[in-house]
Amino acid sequence: MAKTAAASAEHYAQRIPYAFARTHGVLASHDDGDKVIVLMRGDATPEGLAELRRVLARPIAAELVGNDAFAAALARAYGSGGAAAVAAISDDLARDGDLARLLQELPAGEDLLEGGDAQAPVIRIVNALLLQALRERASDLHFEPYEARAVVRFRVDGVLRDVFEPPRALHAALVSRLKIMASLDIAEKRLPQDGRISLKLGDKSVDVRVSTLPTGSGERVVLRLLDKDSAQLDLAALGLADDTRASIDALIHEPHGIVLVTGPTGSGKTTTLYAALARLPRGSVNMMTVEDPIEYALDGVAQTQVNARIELTFARALRAILRQDPDVVMIGEIRDLETAQIAVQASLTGHLVLATLHTNDAASAVTRIADMGVEPYLLSSSLLGVLAQRLVRTLCAECRAARAPTPGEAALVADSGLPPLARLHHPVGCDACNGTGYRGRTGIYELIVVDAAIRRMIHDGAGEIALRDAARAAGMRTLRRDGARWLANGTTSLEELLRVTREGG
């Protein structure tokens, strides 16, 4: 029934313009035999209902729904089409041949769901790809040229997959369209460029970070999608174990010191720091950040974006921030000795500093800061704790399957130091998860809380292995061990946990 209703909504969407449905708050949802069910927003107009009756030439039954439910139904009905529709448009365009005349600029802030067949095919391809990416919860879109072909790929739940291959001759036109949307120089093809696009999808706002890079086969473009409406800026929603969340909560309420969050790119470090800031009282605490770029706007927090073109570096911005009487300072990333030294000095002079770092685990973050050139005695006096994290894909609730572990799987569990499990869940694949067996991600974490013993070891310049062993002895769970709770309740699979933590979890 759901698929039939969806198909009906798409059918009616071809007859009723999107702008009309949104403006008048009415949406032809599905056919109920002798009448058409119409979803009606609270502010729906009588004119809208009358026009629907005229266009459909059928009896209608109105159903009042909330604003959020109406917006979601509107996006589903008018945002359909998928890769097949994109491919059909690209085939038509390849036959057309005159790509240059098809690059028409959209007015700023135009809703992606507005317009239709009258739009230039290049614009429609880009819009269709963005709509499909948002429906599939993709975090990144890649437009990649090669010598004989071009490909568009989505990163969904941390894994890249091909979406479709446009004609090779079309790639340059798609890049130019993306550059126009991001206000970049379309004539400059020799240098990398960075920009930003603000999009609307119905009632949703989405920020897109655009990065171009010249290669031997043409310009490569990567889009990072930041859905503001779906941002989980709450520690309780990030998958932290209860004791880990309580420890983090205690650390961020310390009056001064440094708390580091570490992990590879795309592991959710910045989201964790935002969620930590959201736990602090904004009215009585002066919170300031320096980021590259600012990913989410936080009310009550002064956020500064670095800009290399005018030499506004992390270190320079941080020095200026410290003259603004901050209580809490968040640093998007500690990249160099100067930034690390300023962060340490800030923590020693009464500020709480939250920062990210790129290392594989919590213990190696300590040695990384020391390797930058920070004196061990200063680091030991300022460091409060280090949180390492990864994101693991969660099994699709519609199709996951459970069974007793095989002897090989039982051996892997034992070798990984995990507790024995009576059953393991595995991916299967269905329509709900696009055949991957996974839908969504959650976090696994390891937290080192710097106690007196670890503080002495940092002061004495202890190595990474010794620090890790001491932290384990003090009760730290490794990334892989923390992931065992997701195995036990069927949230993820053994193969996914081993994939994410293969480098020493």
C-alpha positions as CSV (number, residue, x, y, z in Angstrom):
1,M,0.0,0.0,0.0
2,A,2.9,2.4,0.9
3,K,4.5,1.9,-2.5
4,T,1.2,2.4,-4.3
5,A,0.5,5.6,-2.4
6,A,4.0,6.9,-3.2
7,A,3.6,6.1,-6.8
8,S,0.2,8.0,-6.8
9,A,1.8,11.0,-5.2
10,E,4.5,11.1,-7.9
11,H,1.8,10.7,-10.5
12,Y,-0.1,13.6,-9.2
13,A,3.1,15.6,-8.8
14,Q,3.4,15.6,-12.6
15,R,0.0,17.4,-12.9
16,I,0.2,19.8,-10.0
17,P,3.2,22.3,-9.9
18,Y,5.3,22.1,-6.7
19,A,5.1,25.8,-6.1
20,F,1.3,25.6,-6.2
21,A,1.2,22.7,-3.7
22,R,3.6,24.4,-1.3
23,T,1.9,27.9,-1.5
24,H,-1.6,26.6,-1.0
25,G,-0.8,23.9,1.5
26,V,-2.5,21.0,-0.4
27,L,-1.0,17.8,-1.8
28,A,-2.7,15.0,-3.8
29,S,-1.4,12.0,-1.9
30,H,-3.0,8.8,-3.3
31,D,-6.0,7.3,-4.9
32,D,-8.5,5.6,-2.6
33,G,-10.7,4.0,-5.2
34,D,-13.6,6.4,-5.6
35,K,-11.7,9.5,-4.4
36,V,-8.3,11.1,-4.1
37,I,-6.9,11.6,-0.6
38,V,-5.5,15.2,-0.3
39,L,-3.1,16.1,2.5
40,M,-3.9,19.6,3.8
41,R,-1.7,21.8,5.9
42,G,-3.2,23.9,8.6
43,D,-3.0,27.1,6.5
44,A,-4.4,25.5,3.4
45,T,-6.4,27.8,1.1
46,P,-9.9,27.1,-0.2
47,E,-8.6,28.2,-3.6
48,G,-6.1,25.4,-3.5
49,L,-8.7,22.7,-2.8
50,A,-11.0,24.1,-5.5
51,E,-8.1,24.1,-8.1
52,L,-7.2,20.5,-7.1
53,R,-10.9,19.4,-7.7
54,R,-10.8,21.1,-11.1
55,V,-7.5,19.7,-12.3
56,L,-8.1,16.1,-11.0
57,A,-11.7,16.0,-12.0
58,R,-12.3,13.6,-9.1
59,P,-14.0,13.7,-5.7
60,I,-11.4,14.5,-3.0
61,A,-11.2,13.8,0.7
62,A,-9.1,16.2,2.7
63,E,-6.9,15.0,5.5
64,L,-5.4,17.6,7.9
65,V,-1.7,17.0,8.8
66,G,1.0,18.8,10.7
67,N,3.5,21.2,9.0
68,D,6.4,18.7,9.4
69,A,4.4,15.8,8.0
70,F,3.2,17.9,5.1
71,A,6.8,19.1,4.3
72,A,8.1,15.5,4.3
73,A,5.2,14.3,2.1
74,L,5.9,17.2,-0.3
75,A,9.6,16.4,-0.5
76,R,8.8,12.7,-1.2
77,A,6.3,13.5,-3.9
78,Y,8.3,16.1,-5.8
79,G,11.8,14.9,-5.1
80,S,11.5,11.5,-6.8
81,G,13.2,10.2,-9.8
82,G,16.5,8.8,-8.6
83,A,19.5,7.8,-10.7
84,A,17.4,6.5,-13.6
85,A,15.8,9.9,-14.2
86,V,19.2,11.6,-13.9
87,A,20.6,9.2,-16.5
88,A,17.7,9.8,-18.9
89,I,18.3,13.5,-18.7
90,S,22.0,13.1,-19.3
91,D,21.4,10.9,-22.3
92,D,19.1,13.6,-23.8
93,L,21.7,16.2,-23.1
94,A,24.5,14.2,-24.7
95,R,22.4,14.1,-27.9
96,D,21.7,17.8,-27.7
97,G,25.4,18.6,-27.8
98,D,25.4,22.4,-27.1
99,L,26.4,22.3,-23.5
100,A,27.4,26.0,-23.1
101,R,24.0,27.4,-23.7
102,L,22.5,25.2,-21.1
103,L,24.4,26.8,-18.2
104,Q,21.7,29.1,-16.9
105,E,22.1,30.6,-13.4
106,L,19.3,30.0,-10.9
107,P,18.2,32.9,-8.6
108,A,19.9,32.8,-5.2
109,G,18.0,30.7,-2.7
110,E,15.8,28.9,-5.2
111,D,14.0,25.9,-3.8
112,L,15.4,22.7,-5.5
113,L,11.9,21.3,-5.8
114,E,10.6,24.2,-7.8
115,G,10.7,24.2,-11.6
116,G,10.6,21.2,-13.8
117,D,10.9,20.4,-17.5
118,A,11.5,24.0,-18.4
119,Q,14.9,24.1,-16.6
120,A,18.1,23.5,-18.5
121,P,19.1,19.8,-18.4
122,V,22.4,20.5,-16.7
123,I,20.6,22.3,-13.9
124,R,18.0,19.5,-13.6
125,I,20.8,16.9,-13.4
126,V,22.6,18.7,-10.6
127,N,19.3,19.3,-8.7
128,A,18.2,15.7,-9.2
129,L,21.5,14.5,-7.8
130,L,21.3,16.7,-4.8
131,L,17.8,15.6,-4.1
132,Q,18.7,12.0,-4.4
133,A,21.7,12.5,-2.2
134,L,19.6,14.1,0.5
135,R,17.0,11.3,0.3
136,E,19.7,8.7,0.7
137,R,21.3,10.6,3.6
138,A,24.6,11.0,1.7
139,S,27.3,13.0,3.4
140,D,29.4,13.6,0.2
141,L,29.0,13.8,-3.5
142,H,32.0,13.2,-5.8
143,F,32.1,14.3,-9.4
144,E,35.2,12.5,-10.8
145,P,36.6,12.8,-14.3
146,Y,38.9,10.1,-15.9
147,E,40.4,9.9,-19.3
148,A,37.6,8.0,-21.0
149,R,34.7,8.4,-18.6
150,A,33.2,10.4,-15.7
151,V,31.4,9.1,-12.6
152,V,29.3,10.5,-9.8
153,R,29.6,8.8,-6.4
154,F,27.8,9.2,-3.1
155,R,29.2,8.5,0.3
156,V,26.4,7.0,2.4
157,D,27.1,5.9,6.0
158,G,30.9,6.3,5.3
159,V,31.0,4.1,2.2
160,L,31.4,5.4,-1.4
161,R,29.4,3.9,-4.2
162,D,28.9,4.8,-7.9
163,V,25.5,6.4,-8.7
164,F,25.7,6.9,-12.4
165,E,28.2,7.7,-15.2
166,P,27.3,10.8,-17.2
167,P,28.7,11.2,-20.7
168,R,32.4,12.2,-20.5
169,A,31.7,15.4,-22.4
170,L,29.1,16.5,-19.8
171,H,31.5,16.6,-16.9
172,A,32.8,20.1,-17.6
173,A,29.3,21.5,-17.8
174,L,28.3,19.9,-14.5
175,V,31.4,21.4,-12.9
176,S,30.7,24.8,-14.3
177,R,27.1,24.6,-12.9
178,L,28.4,23.7,-9.5
179,K,30.9,26.6,-9.6
180,I,28.1,29.0,-10.5
181,M,26.0,27.8,-7.5
182,A,29.0,28.2,-5.2
183,S,30.0,31.6,-6.5
184,L,33.4,30.3,-7.7
185,D,35.4,31.4,-10.7
186,I,34.3,29.2,-13.6
187,A,37.2,30.4,-15.8
188,E,39.8,29.3,-13.2
189,K,40.6,25.6,-13.9
190,R,44.2,25.5,-12.8
191,L,43.9,26.1,-9.0
192,P,41.8,24.5,-6.3
193,Q,38.8,26.5,-5.1
194,D,36.5,26.3,-2.1
195,G,33.0,27.6,-1.8
196,R,29.6,27.1,-0.2
197,I,26.0,26.6,-1.4
198,S,22.9,27.2,0.7
199,L,20.0,25.1,-0.5
200,K,16.4,24.6,0.3
201,L,14.6,21.3,0.0
202,G,11.0,22.1,0.8
203,D,11.1,23.5,4.3
204,K,14.6,22.0,5.0
205,S,17.8,24.1,4.9
206,V,21.0,22.4,3.7
207,D,24.5,23.8,3.6
208,V,26.9,22.4,0.9
209,R,30.7,22.8,1.1
210,V,32.2,22.7,-2.4
211,S,35.8,21.8,-3.1
212,T,37.3,21.7,-6.6
213,L,40.7,20.2,-7.5
214,P,42.4,20.2,-10.9
215,T,43.6,16.7,-12.1
216,G,45.1,15.4,-15.3
217,S,41.7,14.5,-16.6
218,G,39.8,17.6,-15.6
219,E,38.5,19.2,-12.5
220,R,37.3,17.0,-9.6
221,V,34.5,18.4,-7.4
222,V,33.5,17.1,-4.0
223,L,30.4,18.3,-2.2
224,R,29.9,17.9,1.6
225,L,26.3,18.0,2.6
226,L,25.4,19.5,6.0
227,D,21.8,18.9,6.9
228,K,21.1,21.4,9.7
229,D,17.8,19.9,10.5
230,S,19.3,16.4,11.2
231,A,22.3,17.5,13.2
232,Q,22.4,15.5,16.5
233,L,23.9,18.1,18.8
234,D,23.2,16.1,21.9
235,L,25.7,13.8,23.7
236,A,22.9,11.4,24.5
237,A,22.1,10.9,20.8
238,L,25.7,10.1,19.7
239,G,26.0,6.5,21.0
240,L,28.1,7.1,24.0
241,A,28.0,4.5,26.8
242,D,26.4,5.9,30.0
243,D,29.7,5.9,31.9
244,T,31.6,7.5,29.1
245,R,29.0,10.2,28.7
246,A,29.1,10.9,32.4
247,S,32.9,11.2,32.3
248,I,32.8,13.6,29.4
249,D,30.1,15.6,31.1
250,A,32.4,16.0,34.1
251,L,35.4,16.9,32.0
252,I,33.6,19.7,30.1
253,H,32.4,21.2,33.4
254,E,36.0,21.6,34.7
255,P,37.0,25.3,35.1
256,H,40.2,24.9,33.0
257,G,42.2,22.4,31.1
258,I,42.3,20.7,27.6
259,V,39.9,18.0,26.4
260,L,40.9,16.5,23.0
261,V,38.6,14.6,20.6
262,T,40.5,12.5,18.1
263,G,39.8,10.3,15.1
264,P,40.1,10.3,11.3
265,T,38.3,12.7,9.0
266,G,34.5,12.1,9.0
267,S,34.4,10.3,12.3
268,G,32.1,12.9,14.0
269,K,34.7,14.7,16.1
270,T,33.2,18.2,15.4
271,T,29.7,17.0,16.1
272,T,30.9,15.7,19.5
273,L,32.5,19.0,20.4
274,Y,29.3,20.9,19.3
275,A,27.2,18.5,21.5
276,A,29.6,19.1,24.4
277,L,29.2,22.9,24.0
278,A,25.5,22.5,23.9
279,R,25.7,21.0,27.5
280,L,27.2,24.2,28.9
281,P,25.2,27.2,30.2
282,R,25.4,29.7,27.4
283,G,24.0,32.6,29.4
284,S,26.6,32.6,32.1
285,V,29.6,31.3,30.1
286,N,31.4,33.0,27.2
287,M,32.0,30.4,24.6
288,M,34.1,31.1,21.5
289,T,35.2,28.8,18.6
290,V,37.7,29.0,15.8
291,E,36.8,26.5,13.0
292,D,37.6,25.6,9.4
293,P,34.8,25.8,8.3
294,I,31.9,26.6,10.6
295,E,29.7,23.6,10.1
296,Y,26.7,24.5,12.3
297,A,25.6,27.8,13.7
298,L,25.3,27.7,17.5
299,D,23.1,30.3,19.2
300,G,25.0,32.0,22.0
301,V,28.4,30.9,20.8
302,A,30.8,33.3,19.0
303,Q,32.2,31.3,16.0
304,T,35.2,32.4,13.9
305,Q,36.2,30.8,10.6
306,V,39.8,30.7,9.6
307,N,40.8,32.2,6.2
308,A,44.1,31.4,4.8
309,R,43.8,34.0,2.0
310,I,44.0,36.8,4.5
311,E,46.3,34.9,6.8
312,L,43.7,34.4,9.5
313,T,45.1,31.1,10.8
314,F,44.0,29.0,13.7
315,A,46.9,30.5,15.8
316,R,46.1,34.1,14.9
317,A,42.4,33.7,15.5
318,L,43.1,32.0,18.8
319,R,45.3,34.8,20.0
320,A,42.6,37.3,19.2
321,I,39.9,35.1,20.9
322,L,41.9,35.0,24.1
323,R,41.6,38.8,24.3
324,Q,37.8,38.5,24.2
325,D,37.5,37.2,27.8
326,P,36.4,33.7,26.9
327,D,35.5,31.0,29.4
328,V,35.4,28.1,26.9
329,V,37.4,27.9,23.7
330,M,36.8,25.3,21.0
331,I,39.5,24.8,18.4
332,G,38.4,23.1,15.2
333,E,41.7,21.3,14.8
334,I,45.2,21.5,16.3
335,R,47.4,21.4,13.2
336,D,50.7,22.9,14.3
337,L,53.0,23.7,17.2
338,E,51.9,27.4,17.5
339,T,48.2,26.4,17.8
340,A,49.1,23.7,20.3
341,Q,51.2,26.0,22.4
342,I,48.5,28.7,22.5
343,A,45.9,26.1,23.5
344,V,48.1,24.8,26.4
345,Q,48.8,28.3,27.6
346,A,45.1,29.2,27.5
347,S,44.3,26.1,29.5
348,L,46.9,27.0,32.1
349,T,45.6,30.6,32.5
350,G,42.0,29.6,33.4
351,H,40.3,28.6,30.2
352,L,38.6,25.3,29.2
353,V,39.9,24.3,25.8
354,L,38.1,21.8,23.6
355,A,39.9,20.7,20.4
356,T,40.2,18.0,17.8
357,L,43.2,16.1,16.6
358,H,43.9,13.6,13.9
359,T,45.3,10.4,15.5
360,N,44.3,6.7,15.5
361,D,43.5,6.3,19.2
362,A,43.4,8.2,22.4
363,A,46.9,7.4,23.6
364,S,48.6,8.5,20.4
365,A,47.0,11.9,20.8
366,V,49.3,12.5,23.8
367,T,52.4,11.6,21.9
368,R,51.3,13.6,18.8
369,I,51.1,16.8,20.9
370,A,54.5,16.1,22.4
371,D,55.9,15.4,18.9
372,M,54.7,18.8,17.8
373,G,57.1,20.3,20.3
374,V,54.9,21.0,23.4
375,E,56.9,20.4,26.6
376,P,55.7,17.3,28.4
377,Y,55.5,19.1,31.8
378,L,53.2,21.7,30.3
379,L,50.9,19.0,28.6
380,S,50.8,17.0,31.8
381,S,49.6,20.1,33.7
382,S,46.9,21.0,31.3
383,L,45.4,17.8,29.7
384,L,42.2,16.6,31.3
385,G,41.2,13.8,28.9
386,V,41.2,12.4,25.4
387,L,38.2,10.9,23.6
388,A,38.9,8.8,20.5
389,Q,36.0,7.8,18.3
390,R,34.8,6.1,15.1
391,L,31.5,5.6,13.4
392,V,30.2,2.1,12.6
393,R,27.3,1.4,10.3
394,T,24.1,0.2,12.0
395,L,22.3,-2.8,10.6
396,C,19.0,-2.2,8.7
397,A,16.2,-3.0,11.1
398,E,14.0,-4.2,8.3
399,C,16.3,-7.0,7.1
400,R,19.0,-7.9,9.6
401,A,19.4,-11.6,10.4
402,A,20.6,-13.3,13.6
403,R,22.3,-16.6,14.0
404,A,24.8,-18.4,16.2
405,P,28.4,-17.5,15.4
406,T,30.5,-19.9,13.3
407,P,33.7,-21.3,14.8
408,G,35.7,-18.8,12.8
409,E,33.6,-15.9,14.0
410,A,33.8,-17.1,17.6
411,A,37.6,-17.2,17.2
412,L,37.6,-13.7,15.9
413,V,35.5,-12.5,18.8
414,A,37.9,-14.2,21.3
415,D,41.1,-12.9,19.5
416,S,39.7,-9.4,19.6
417,G,39.3,-9.5,23.4
418,L,35.5,-9.3,23.2
419,P,33.1,-11.3,25.5
420,P,31.6,-14.5,24.0
421,L,28.3,-13.9,22.2
422,A,25.5,-16.4,21.8
423,R,24.4,-14.9,18.5
424,L,25.5,-12.3,15.9
425,H,23.5,-10.2,13.6
426,H,24.4,-9.9,9.9
427,P,23.4,-7.6,7.0
428,V,21.0,-9.0,4.4
429,G,19.9,-6.2,2.1
430,C,16.5,-4.8,1.1
431,D,14.8,-1.9,-0.5
432,A,14.9,0.2,2.7
433,C,18.7,0.1,2.8
434,N,19.3,0.1,-0.9
435,G,20.5,-3.5,-0.7
436,T,23.5,-2.7,1.6
437,G,22.1,-4.3,4.8
438,Y,23.0,-1.1,6.7
439,R,21.2,2.1,7.4
440,G,22.6,4.9,9.6
441,R,25.7,5.0,11.8
442,T,26.5,5.2,15.5
443,G,29.6,5.8,17.5
444,I,32.2,3.8,19.3
445,Y,34.5,5.5,21.8
446,E,37.6,5.1,24.0
447,L,38.2,7.7,26.7
448,I,41.4,8.3,28.7
449,V,40.7,10.4,31.8
450,V,44.1,11.8,32.9
451,D,44.5,10.7,36.5
452,A,47.5,11.3,38.8
453,A,49.4,8.2,37.5
454,I,48.9,9.0,33.8
455,R,49.8,12.6,34.5
456,R,53.1,11.5,35.9
457,M,53.7,9.3,32.8
458,I,53.0,12.2,30.5
459,H,55.4,14.4,32.5
460,D,58.1,11.8,32.2
461,G,57.6,11.5,28.5
462,A,56.2,7.9,28.5
463,G,55.6,6.3,25.1
464,E,52.3,5.6,23.4
465,I,52.2,1.8,24.3
466,A,52.9,2.5,28.0
467,L,50.2,5.1,28.1
468,R,47.7,2.8,26.4
469,D,48.5,0.0,28.8
470,A,48.2,2.3,31.8
471,A,44.8,3.6,30.6
472,R,43.5,0.0,30.1
473,A,44.7,-0.9,33.6
474,A,42.7,2.1,34.9
475,G,39.5,0.9,33.1
476,M,39.6,2.4,29.6
477,R,37.7,0.4,27.0
478,T,39.3,0.3,23.6
479,L,37.3,1.2,20.5
480,R,36.7,-2.4,19.6
481,R,35.8,-3.4,23.2
482,D,33.3,-0.5,23.3
483,G,31.8,-1.7,20.1
484,A,30.9,-5.1,21.8
485,R,27.8,-3.5,23.2
486,W,26.5,-2.8,19.7
487,L,27.3,-6.5,18.8
488,A,25.4,-7.7,21.8
489,N,22.2,-5.9,21.0
490,G,22.3,-6.4,17.2
491,T,23.0,-2.8,16.3
492,T,26.0,-3.7,14.1
493,S,27.8,-6.7,12.7
494,L,31.1,-8.3,13.6
495,E,32.5,-7.6,10.1
496,E,31.6,-3.9,10.4
497,L,33.2,-3.6,13.8
498,L,36.4,-5.3,12.6
499,R,36.5,-3.1,9.5
500,V,36.3,0.1,11.4
501,T,38.7,-0.9,14.2
502,R,41.2,-3.0,12.2
503,E,44.1,-0.7,12.9
504,G,44.5,-1.6,16.5
505,G,41.0,-1.2,18.1
